[in-house]
Amino acid sequence: MTHSAGSRTTGSRTTDSSATPTEHIDVVIVGAGLSGVGAAYRLQTECPERSYAIIEARQSMGGTWDLFRYPGVRSDSDMFTLGYSFKPWLDSKVLADGASILRYIKETAAEFGIDRRIRYGTKVLGADWSTEAARWTVTLERTEEDGHRSRTTVTCDFLYSCAGYYNYDQGHTPEFEGVESFTGTVVHPQFWPEDLDHAGKRVVVIGSGATAVTLVPAMATSAAHVTMLQRSPTWIGSLPSRDRLADGFRAVLPAGVAHRLVRTKNILFAIGVYQFCRRSPKAARRLLTGLNKRIVKDDQLVADHLTPSYDPWDQRLCAVPDADLFKVLKTGAAEIVTDHIDRFVPEGILLKSGRVLEADVVVTATGLQLLAFGGITPRVDGRQVELNKQFVWRGAMMTGVPNFAVCIGYTNASWTLRADLTSRLVCKVLNHMRENDYAAVEPTPTGTLNERPLLDLAAGYVQRSIDAFPRQGDRGPWKVRQNYVLDAASTMRTDLSKTLAPTKKSWRSA
């Protein structure tokens, strides 16, 4: 790590006479979703002397769980690991619905006073680092509920992006020929209309990922018929909606103890499944197809529509609670069609095979778009950082950008597991800086790194945008491991005195 020196501001005052006085915050957290609220808890618990504020572009907290309102929206990770380690998940659902997760986030924010630190309707337009002053100047745009917009700036010592890597303003929808001729309704799950009534209607859901497998059983309860149209199958596995062992633990143990035990059990189980799939892909294929055949009781359906060409965990495995997707397939309320779209026609979708899928509603569950750091493109001393030329250290900090961290969750497990480790690491770095009077820190690798994509998944939504992101390396702390146990054992034991040695005087002795 390399370090830089400079002046520091306190409150709205500054020790640099050349700077314009403005509000100063020690740490700015971007995003008031699951990650941002968790980061705030860690910061106020482990760095209580640091002031902080959460900047949230929307008018409410919750991030993904407030934005997505489509039928059946739920988690695709168990809530004992998607939830916080410090806030027990008390609901009976393992894969929880979006409303329950949003309520959990709001309860956490209120319980620990985090909700008072959130600035809603405020978007980060720019972030400029000054080496001389050793601080960030963050340009903000505030949108009032009446639509009025105003700009302001704040300065901070440390900038922490917890905005995830999805574009909240735009989803991914391919260009479909003839879509303007369709007489029904086309909707993207990311922007679900509140007044859309699909009861008694024919619905086609385009896609085969987590969103599609959630939508199909949820809409099938009231739709006339639902068709999941996929170009190719996705690996799908059923999980029980309730964890009986968790229920047993919670019946006899304090909530916190029970939560930790179940969380540990689920972490080890998820890692075991992932390692099994990666090391023994043929056996994993046999196991998954065998389980699905037992549930669906239709070998041809499994072979044609539920057995992908790729190996398990080349892409994220989709989980369905209590086999709900398979149940609606068995009853005939829904079907899966594996084919390619030729074009839209007035009555629905014409497939390459010549079949027409008649529809009143078409849902384009065709994926999300990635957006690095919530759209923040940092500038250092007036120059825009080329993100795709940087490397990420311990999945958190980035070369070329001092005092900056990003929260990126796991792709093979709960997002929150990695997010919480990152927040704890940020606190460790901040405390190390305070103890040693360092003004700034920036990771710098020793030797040459062989670059790899930051998100090593073959999924289309990743491949479309990953070139705009920084890279991971091929070794040591520059490699983003998908293993919570190894990360938990090494991240907090990092000897920062070796990697964070100062190269310039601190601001106090400058």
N, C-alpha and C positions, 0 to 999 in steps of 0.2 A: 504494500500500500504506500502511496505517496501522500504527502500532506502539503497544505498551503496555509499561509498566515494572512491575517487581515484584521480589520476592526470588527467590533461587534456592537449590536444595538441592544438596548434593554427597554422594554415597554415601548413607548413611542419616541424614545430619545436615541440618539446615535453618537458614537464617539468619533465618527468620521465627519469632519466639517464639510466635506465636499458632497455628502449625501443629502438628499431631500428627506426631511423628517416625515416618517410615515408610521403606521401601526406596525409593530414588530411582534412576531410570535416565534417562540423557540422552534416548534415543530408544526408544520402544516401537513395534515393528512387529507388526501384527496379521495372522496368517496365515503358515503355513509351507509354502505351495505354491510353484509355479514363480515367482510374483512376489515372495513374501516372501524366498525364498532369494536371488534376484537382488538385491533391495533390501539385504539384509544384506551381500552381497559389496561392493556399491558403497559402503555406509556405512563398513565397516571398511577399505576401500581409500582412499577419498577424504576421510573424516573420522575418521582413526584415533584421535584423542583423545576421541571420543565413545563412551560406553558404550551398549550396546543389548541388548535382549532381544526374542525373537520369541514372541508369545503364540499358541498353537495350540489350538483347542477340541477337536480330535480327538486320539487317542492315537498318531498317526503323522503324518509329514510327507507332502507330495505333493499336498495339496488335491484338486482334481478328479481327478488321476491316481491317487490312492489310493482315493477314494470310489467312482468308477465302475468296476464290475466286469462289466458286461454283455458278451456275446460279441462279439468283434471290436472292442472299444473302441479308438480310435486318434485321432490328431491329424487335424484338417482343414486344417492349415497345414503347409507343409514344415518339416522339423526344422532346416534351416540358419538359418531365421529365427525359428522357435518356440524353438529352443535359444538359449543365451546367447552373446553375442559373445566373451566371455572364456573360454568352455569349448567347444572344438570338438566338433561332433557327428560321431562316428566310425562309427556304425552305417551299414549300406548302405541302410536304408529311408528313403525320403523322407517318406512319411506313416507315422509309427511307431505301433506298438501301445502301449496304455497301460502295460503292464509295462515296456517299454523306456524310456518317458519317465520313469516313476517311478524306475527304476534310475539314469537320468541325473541326476535331481534329487538323489537320495541320494548319488551319487558326488560331485557338486558340493559339497554341504553338508559331506561328510566331508573332501574335499580341502582346503577353505579353513577348516575348523574352525567352520563355521556351525552344525553339528549340536549343538555344545556350548552354544549360546545359545538353544535352543528349549525352551519350557516347555509340555509336552504336557498334554492334558486340562484346559486352562485357557481359560475363556470370558470374554470381556469383557461384563460386565453393564451398565456405565455408564461414561461419560467426562465429567468435569466440569472446565471451565476456570475458573480464578480469575484475573481481571485483576490484582488486587492482588498475588498471589503470582507471577504470570506462569508458571503451570505447570498441568499436567493432574493430576487425581486419577482414577485408573482403578480401577474396582471389578471384581474378578475372582472367578470361581467355579471352584474346582479340583475335578475329579472323579477320584477314585482308581480304579484298576482294579477294586477291590472294590465300587465304586459309592458310596463315602462322599464327601460333598461338604462343602467348606469355603469360606468367603469371606475375601478379604483385599483390600488396596488397595496400589497403588504410585503414586508420582508420577513425572512425566516432563516434560521441557522440550518435547518434540515427539512428536506421535502420528501414525503413518503406517499407514493401513489398506491392506493388501494382500490382503484377503479376497475380492476380486472382487465381482461383483454378483449372484451366484446364491444362492438359499436352499438350503443343504445339507440342511436338515431336512425339506423338503417340496417335491415336484415338482408340476407342474400336471397334473391329471387332471380332465377335464370330468365332469359327472354324467351317467352313461348309464342310461337307463331299462331296468329289468329285469336289471341286472348281477348281482343276487343270485340270479337263476334259472339263471345259467350254470353248467353242471356241470364245466367245466374250470378252468384256473388263469389268473388275471389278475395281471400283474406290471408294475411301472413300472421302466424301465431304471435309474433312480437308486438303486433298492433291490433289486438283483438277488439272489435267493436262491442261496446256494452249492449247495444240493442240487437245484436245478431241472434236470431231465433232459428235453430236448426231442427227443432222438433218436427217429426214427420217428414223430413226432407232427405233427399239422397245426397250423401256427402262423399267426396273423394279427397283423401289426404295424400298429398304427394310427398314422399319421403319415407325413410325407414330408420331414422335415428331416435334418440331419446324423446324428442318432442312428438314425433309421429306415434310411437308405441304408447305414449301417454294419452294422446288425443283420441285414438281409435276407440278404446273401450269406454272412455268418458262420454263420447258423443253417441256411441251405439245404444246407450240406455234410452235415448228418446228419438233418435233419427230413424227414418224409415229403413235405411241401410247405409253402411259405411264401408268404403273400399280404401285399403291402403295400397297405393300405387308406388312401387319401388323399382328402381333400375336394377338393383341387385340386393340380395339379403344382407341382414345384419345379425350378428350374434346376440341372442336374447336369452336371458335366464330368469327363472321365477324365484322370488324370495317371499317368505311369509311376511304378511303385513304386521304381525306382532312377534316379538322375541320372547318366547316363553321363559327362557333362562333369565332375561332381564326382568320380567314380571316377578319371577321367584325371588330374585335378589332384592328388588324394591319392596317386596312384601315383608322382608325380615331385616333389612339393613338400612342405615341412613341413606338419604338420596344421593349425597356426594360419593359415598363409598360404592354404592351400587352402580352409579354412573361410571366411575373409574374402572370398575371390574369389567363391565360390559364393553366399555370403550376399548380396553386393552384386548379383550377377546376378539372384538370385531376388527381391530387393526391387524392382529396376527392372522386372522382368517383371510382378510383381503390380500395381505402380502403373500400368504401361502397360495391362494388361488392364482394370483398374478404370476408368481414364480413357476408354478406348475404349468400354466398355459405357455409361458415363454420357453421353458426348458423341455417340455414334452408336448409340442403342439398337436401331434397326431392323437395322443391319448386324450388331450383336452377336447379335440373335435369329437371323438367317440363319446366322451362323457356328456358333453352338452347336447349332442344330437340324440343320444340315448334318453336323457332326461326329458327332452322336449317330446320325443315320441311317446313316452309314457303318459305325458299330460294330454297331448293333442289326440293321441290314438289314431293318427293318420300319417303313415310313413311317407306317403307321396307328398303330402302338404309340407312335411318337414324337409324332405329332400329337395323339393322345388323352390320353396319360399323361405325356409328358415335355416338353410345351410350355406353360409357364405363361401366364396372362393378363397378368401384370406384367412389366416390363422387367428384364433382367439387372442385378443389384446393387441393385434396390429392396429386395430381401432378400438375405441372404448366399448366395453361390453354393456349392453342395455339391460336394466333390471326391471321386471314387472312384478308388482305386489300380488300375491295370491293367484298368480297366473291369469290375471284379469284379461289380458289380450288373448290368450289362448282360449279362454272360456267363451268369449264372444265369437271367435272363429268357429268353435265347435257348435254353437247354437245357430250359426248362420246369420247372426245380426251384423257380422262384418266378414270381409274376405280380404285376402292379399292377392294382388296381381303383380307379377314381375314382368315388366315390359318397358318399352321406351315410348315417350310421347312423340307422335308425329306432329300434331297441332291441336289447338282448341277448335271446337266447332260450336255452333249455337246451343246444341243440347248437351255438351259436355266435352270429353277429351277423346280424340281419335288416336289410337295406339299404332305403333309400327306394324303390329300383327293384323291390323284391319278392324279390330274390335273397337266399339265406341262405348266408353264409360259414361252413361248418362248421369248428370249431376245437377243439383240445385245450388250446392255450395262446394267450392273447391278451396281447400286449405293448402297453401304452399309451405309445408314444413320442410323447406329445402335448405335450412341451415342459417347460421349466423355469420356475420362478418367480423373478423378480428380487427382490433384497433389498439395499437401499442400504448399502454399506460393511460388509457382513457383519452387519448388524443393529445397528450402533453408531448411536445417536441422541445426538449430542453436546449437552451443556448448557453454556451460557456464563453465568457469574455467577448460577447458579441457574435460568436459563430455558432450556427446551428449544428448540433451533434448529429453525425450520421449514425443512427442507431444500429443499422445492420453491419457496421464495422466494429462494434463494441462487443465485449464479452461480459457475461454475468458471473459474479463471484458469489458462491454459496446460494445461488438462486435468489439473491436479494439486491446486491449493489452492482454497479456497472462501471467498467473502465471509461475513462474520459469525462466522467461526471461526478464531481465531488459532492459529498453530503446528500446523496440521492439514493433512495431505495424503492424497490417495486415489490409488490405482493403478487406472487404467481403460485397458484395451488398445484396439487398433483393432477396428473391426467389419468392415473390408474387407481386413485383412491380419493377420499374426501378432500375437497379443496381446503377446508379449514385446517386440516392437519399441517399442511405446509405453510399456510398463511400464519398460523400461530407461531410456528418456529421462526418464520421471518420476522415477525413483530418482536419476538424475544431477542433475536439477534440484533435488531435495530436498537433496542434498549441497551443491550450489552455494549454496542459500539458507542452510543451516546454517553454512557457512564464512563467508558474508557477515555473518551475525549475530555470529559470534565475532569477526571482524575489526573490526566496528564497535561491539561491546559492546551489541548490541540484545537485549532480553529477549524480544520477540515481534514477529511480523509477521502482517499480515492483508491480503489483497488488497481493494482498493476501486476500482471503475471510475470513470473520468472521464466525466461525461455519462450519458445514458440509454442502456441497452442494450435492444434488442429481443430478447425471449427466444425460444429454440428448444429443442426436446427435447435432452437430453444425448446420447442415442443416437438418431440420425436414421435409423431403420430401420422398415420397415412390418411387420416380423415380428410375429406375434401375441404371443409371449412378451415382446416389448418394449412393445407397445401396452398390454398388460394392466396394467403396473406403473410405467411411466415417469413418470407424474404425481407419484409419491412422491419422485422424484430432483431434485437441483438442476438448474438450467438452464445451457445455454451461451448466449453472446451471438451477435451478428450481425457482429462485427468484431474485428480484431486478436487480442490474446492471449486474448480471451474466447470465441473461436470454436474449437471442437474440430475441427481439420482432420483429414481422413483421408488424410494424405500424409506418409509418413515422411521423405522427402527434404527437404521444406520444413520439417518440424518439427525435424529434426536440424540443419538449417542455422541455424535461428533460436533454438531453445530454449536452447542452451548459450551463445549470444552475447547473451542478454538482459542489458541493462545494469541490474543490480539497484540501483546507486547512485541511479538516477532513480526507480525504482518502489518502493524500500524505504527511503526517507528517513525518519528517526525523527521522531515527533511528540511523544514524551515521553522523559524521561531513561532511560538504560539502567539495569539493575539495579546495575551497579558504581558508578554515580555518583549513584544515588538517595539 
